Amino acid sequence: MTRFSFSIAATDGKARTGTLSMQRGDIATPAFMPVGTAATVKAMKPEAVRATGADIILGNTYHLMLRPTAERVAKLGGLHTFMNWERPILTDSGGYQVMSLSDLSKVTDDGVTFKSHLDGSKHHLTPERSIEVQRLLDSDIIMQFDELVRPDVSPEKQREAMDRSIAWAKRSRDEFDRGGDHAERAAIFGIQQGVLDEGLRRESADALIDIGFDGYAVGGLAVGEGHDAMLACLDFAPDQLPADKPRYLMGVGKPDDLVEAVARGIDMFDCVLPTRSGRTGQAFTRSGPINIRNARFAEDQTPLDPDCACPTCGTYTRAYVHHLVRSGEILGAMLMTEHNLSFYQALMADMRSAIADGRFAAFRKDFLAKYRAG
């Protein structure tokens, strides 16, 4: 099998459906990647994650390099063996954690010096080290190291971060290419930055295209800019990236965000929302999200989502899940997470079918109307 290829089977407007092929398996797009931050999708066994329909999951460079360390994971056979996940894994570069833990970090052109949130130990993360960590994990899709900033920083800071991300993209690419056997079977994605500025986004995209990557991510969104501003950015940002390469929107998002982003040409997503929401009592349904902790569900004998075919909805009532979540039982988090991940994968499958059949516009309209009305 080829190291990495991306084929588009059908388009409907800007929406696309296709297949991303790698040595560890094919990924149907549009694809949603459950987040397995610390070598686990929380509250789920790997085989249960696969059963929801997930073709690929995401691991986190920052967290895994701190615990149990990338070197230990490599010694134990790589991340796939370590966590018993045989299919592709994408690892993020650590850039988001650098921003979200900025009170513990210092950024220079060389890289980022930060204190561990676990024990206060000091670490220095550079583009080269980020790629090395991802290589030690034996990641299938590696992300370049980048710097993202929130939309409320000054225009000068926005440009500085974008320019630095471009420089780090070249260093990331060079380090990836030095990876020998790993580089021959893995792929590397560049990350477009530029906050909400169309001109900066264009500069970033052009520079990344000149360097050359297997795929391209739209980074720096879902960090406080708001839904409307994010969609306004997505009206132009994906179009600035190559049409024949996969486009990955990082860290997004809510079900309606996914539908709107696919309508704008995005192929891949990740987000902690379905798992984190499941653990805190929010279930996603085709009629909108519900808070299962609410008293009105205490004697509700219907499934979480009557239109859902997941094992949770096929077996358990809202009343039972309500009891588990209110009681703080571990099974409550497990059932809610299984349902939410199944809901997200079913949504992706529905979008793939709608695009293939040339009815995506109608699907989008109907889904958003029902979801938002709920």
Secondary structure, 3 states (H helix, E strand, C coil): CCCEEEEEEEEECCEEEEEEEECCEEEEECEEEEECCCCCCCCCCHHHHHHCCCCCEEEEHHHHHHCCCHHHHHHCCCHHHHHCCCCCEEEECCHHHHHHCHHHEEECCCCEEEECCCCCCEEEECHHHHHHHHHHHCCCEEECCCCCCCCCCCHHHHHHHHHHHHHHHHHHHHHHHCCCHHHHHCEEEEEECCCCCHHHHHHHHHHHHHHCCCEEEECCCCCCCCHHHHHHHHCCCHHHCCCCCCEEECCECCHHHHHHHHCCCCCEEEECHHHHHHHCCEECCCCCCEECCCHHHCCCCCCCCCCCCCHHHHHCCHHHHHHHHHCCCHHHHHHHHHHHHHHHHHHHHHHHHHHHCCCHHHHHHHHHHHHHHC
